[in-house]
Structures are given as C-alpha cells and as structure tokens.
Amino acid sequence: MLWDPDGTICLVDGDIAGVGSNGNAVGASQKRATVWYENEDIARFGILPGGSHSKAEWIADSGYLVGSADPTGCKTHAVTWKLH
C-alpha cells in the first residue's frame, strides 16, 4: 500500500481523498493518497458505524490498520485510516 506523507488516508463514498495532519480532508489537487489493494479482503473495510468516536482495528497483509470514523473532518460516514 502507498500512503500520503503523514500516513493517513480518508475514504469518502468509496473514493480516496487526502487527509491533513489535523484530520481535516484536503482537496485532491493539494494532496492525493493512493491505495493499492493486495487482495479483495483488504478492499472491503467498509464504513464504520456510529459517530466520530467509533473505532475499529484490522490486521491487513501490509500492516496494522486503525480505522476511525471522522464525519467532521471529512464527510458524514467517511472513514480515516492510519498505518501503525
């Protein structure tokens, strides 16, 4: 997988958008994160339920991922992922 410099991406309605270090979404013209999925299972993270404090964790082939719903930083039901 490839990540933007601060190690965070934001999935909005199935699209990939950059996320700044403060957690706010930035325009694709400013920053773009691209994810290369190694298999279909990694691509099916889905959307986390609940509000901004909802969290979920997955172990993926390429590393340890922590997902956190962030409706204020991105859009409603958007999810940010950080590589640890």
Secondary structure, 3 states (H helix, E strand, C coil): CCCCCCCEEEEECCEEEEECCCCCECCCCCCCCCCCCCCHHHHCCCCCCCCCCCEEEEEECCEEEEEEECCCCCCCCCEEEEEC
